[in-house]
Amino acid sequence: MAPRKSWTVTIRSFVLSLIILASLASWRFISAPAIEAAEFRLALPGYTFSFPRDHYSHDDFRTEWWYYTGHLRTGGGEVYGYQVTFFRSGITEARANPSRWAAKNLYLAHFAISDIPRKTFRYFERVNRAGLGQAGASDKEFRVWIGDWSVGGDGTTQRLQAKDGGFAVDLTLVSQKAPVIHGEGGISQKGEGRGHASHYYSLTRLATEGTLTVRGKSVAVMGVSWMDHEFGSTQLHPDQVGWDWFSLQFDDGTELMLYVIRKADGRPDPYSAGTWVGADGRTVRLRQQDFSLEVLGRWKSPRGKGTYPMQWRLRVPTIGLDVTATPAFPDQELDTAKSTRVIYWEGTVSAEGTARDRRLTGRGYVEMTGYAEPFRKKL
């Protein structure tokens, strides 16, 4: 909850043809019936991360995603936002099938471009099952793909590629900081109870360069990206209806990840949380009582019933942070009827404010679920 993602906070449903007897809603939080989750490993305290191994696939957990967002600048000074996300969903029934042809995982992917100068938004989606090399995620090396959309590398340096409909990214990403582990005891807890959690880390500052294609025209770009990687096996509680997730990268080299899980009565769940990352890479864990989130504006989608927050004031008194995050433009909504079957908002924002009375500016991404409808998926 990719409260784009803690999990930061996600859930996306995986579907594929009549041979699949179940589908999954997997976002930045993981959702799956308890009866199925019991067949997979739970995210429990005491997990020790190891890199580069933990960049690879974790097939013993039911749900996993690799979530990329970032901002790209052309030589002419135009700035674009992008999102590329790969999802893996383990199929419970297939785990008991000894055949090497059994489809033990389904794979989905989302790709979106926010054209900030023209205030236009395009997104694409894919779904496929492992088999004949069409899609997969390796547990032996860092490599994830679905068709010709892919990401891989040694973790420190990665290559990310996606293209569709005259839009494409072909990017090299180089991490400027060590992986940031979210939560406590190796888990990011998302609700009350054993295993209602994920293993969650981020690469919060990836120097980025490569090629961006917009409406068939390619241009060299440079920028900064963010990667989330989460894996786990359990569900949101019935009274948790959605989340708001923030990843902000400030010009002074600091970053903020924050997510608010919303309960049915509108209150934030006590397991909402975040992480502040200093310019030197040191982190401060944030609990729900350490921060506040004030909605300053709203936008109603012209395509449905969703009304989304559209500007926020984020305050974290414990670190002296007071910033306002504002979308580059309102309409960055995805309706993923062909894949995850979730309507959600994920888009680029700018941020400005102060940190201990020092001026602060930056950019980031916000993901919001549960506004068009409660985040519920039937299997």
Buried (B, 14 or more C-beta within 10 A) or exposed (E): BBBBBBBBBBBBBBBBEEEBEBBBBBBBBBBBEEEBBEBBBBBBEEBEEEBEEBBBBBBEBBBBBBBBBBBBBBEEEBBBBBBBBBBBBBBBBBBEEEEEEBBBBBBBBBBBBBBBEEEBBBBBBBBBBBEEEEBBBBEEEBBBBBBEBBBBBEBBEBEBBBBBEEBBBBBBBBBEBEBBBBBEEBBBBBBEEEBBBBBBBBBBBBBBEBBBBBEEEEBEBBBBBBBBBBBBBBBBBEEBBBBBBBBBBBEEBBBBBBBBBBBEEEEBBBBBBBBBBBEEBEBBEBEBEBBBBEEEEEBEBEEEEBEBBBBBBBBBEEBEBBBBBBBBBBBBBBBBEEBBBBBBBBBBBBBBBEBEEEEBEBBBBBBBBBBBBBBEBEB
